[in-house]
Amino acid sequence: MINSINSTEECFKLGDFQNSILVWSDYIGLIKEGCKDKQVDKIQEELNEYKEALKSGNLHDAGCEIVDVLVTCIISAEQQGIKLTDYMPIVFDKLQSRQDSGKIINGSFIKAEDLINHE
């Protein structure tokens, strides 16, 4: 089953990437036997590694680490029974509804309802 994962660059559109990660993680038993709490810890670990790579200015490592963050999030969602594609349109609509009502403050987008806490 793992041999069916195509690792060539052209196959990695986000949906294909997600499917490949799910096939791999199922193959190694991480979905069925993995600890859900430990996977959330793994997300944090990968996020810290991403932050460190950015601090060091190593964009290659930062790129690898942010993809590791994505991998751990995909696996965690699957372990929890969350289908990411169900939530993507909801989140995108929410983002679009905020685009004209928030502000960039200190390099971060602050949604309108949270601006009171930042002014």
Summary of the structure (lengths in Angstrom):
residues: 119
radius of gyration: 17.3
end to end distance: 54.3
largest distance: 54.3
contacts: 269
relative contact order: 0.09
helix: 75%
strand: 5%
